[in-house]
């Protein structure tokens, strides 16, 4: 089933070239079904890249998805044109009286700052509170996962002595869990972060289940018992070359950066990396849409 996106969104051409079924608004109106209303609060600096990555994963289910892109009003994007933001994005004030089946809050390159130092922290707290009452299930990614765990449960993030950077092996803690349906017992997933949360603190929280961990990268996936909040500390949505672009960017700037682990063949940056996490990335988002959202959200969102 297709994902419904604005006709002129740059991601459309990329996804159609990959034979991913996207639908414009005019055609969607001819279908007599209620699409899942999913919002993405995009905090990443590379907005268009992140849009494309997430839309690609959200489109791979039998469910029709209607997408709303959100931005913060307290922070202006320096890497995406104002014309793009004005054409395709809304802010909290635009949607505060609406309800959604699902919300994704992306990561952001602010992890080395205290949460309260981030210029849009107060606005993000307002959005997280709003989501608790107006969104059935929210997925928090990377820094947003750390922010959500801190805001909702008081679990602090802490700095790592070395950046968690590469593609790491993870193990599932409960293959019967709906979010892990179809997963192998072990799977690979990318990480790119300087901070972490203590897995044992998450495990000790009575409202949370720890679902996937890595000996090298720590906590990967956790969720509330009712699947209303999902926390993903890595980047399942990344393209095959995203870590390479980050690595070569920092090298060009003369910044200290190690070669991402388990990523370039033979650990040689001259070799083209391979995507070895795509299948489980698709499973994670498909399971979230099906088991956390579609199977549980009310048909009439006013009943939330």
HELIX and SHEET records of a PDB file:
HELIX    1   1 UNK A   11  UNK A   17  1                                   7    
HELIX    2   2 UNK A   25  UNK A   28  1                                   4    
HELIX    3   3 UNK A   47  UNK A   58  1                                  12    
HELIX    4   4 UNK A   82  UNK A   88  1                                   7    
HELIX    5   5 UNK A   92  UNK A   95  1                                   4    
HELIX    6   6 UNK A  115  UNK A  117  5                                   3    
HELIX    7   7 UNK A  121  UNK A  134  1                                  14    
HELIX    8   8 UNK A  143  UNK A  153  1                                  11    
HELIX    9   9 UNK A  178  UNK A  180  5                                   3    
HELIX   10  10 UNK A  199  UNK A  204  1                                   6    
HELIX   11  11 UNK A  242  UNK A  252  1                                  11    
HELIX   12  12 UNK A  265  UNK A  267  5                                   3    
HELIX   13  13 UNK A  278  UNK A  287  1                                  10    
HELIX   14  14 UNK A  288  UNK A  294  3                                   7    
HELIX   15  15 UNK A  301  UNK A  303  5                                   3    
SHEET    1   A11 UNK A  22  UNK A  23  0                                        
SHEET    2   A11 UNK A   3  UNK A   4  1                                        
SHEET    3   A11 UNK A  65  UNK A  70  1                                        
SHEET    4   A11 UNK A  36  UNK A  41  1                                        
SHEET    5   A11 UNK A 100  UNK A 105  1                                        
SHEET    6   A11 UNK A 135  UNK A 141  1                                        
SHEET    7   A11 UNK A 229  UNK A 232  1                                        
SHEET    8   A11 UNK A 218  UNK A 224 -1                                        
SHEET    9   A11 UNK A 208  UNK A 214 -1                                        
SHEET   10   A11 UNK A 157  UNK A 172 -1                                        
SHEET   11   A11 UNK A 186  UNK A 197 -1                                        
SHEET    1   B 4 UNK A  22  UNK A  23  0                                        
SHEET    2   B 4 UNK A   3  UNK A   4  1                                        
SHEET    3   B 4 UNK A  65  UNK A  70  1                                        
SHEET    4   B 4 UNK A  89  UNK A  90  1                                        
END                                                                             
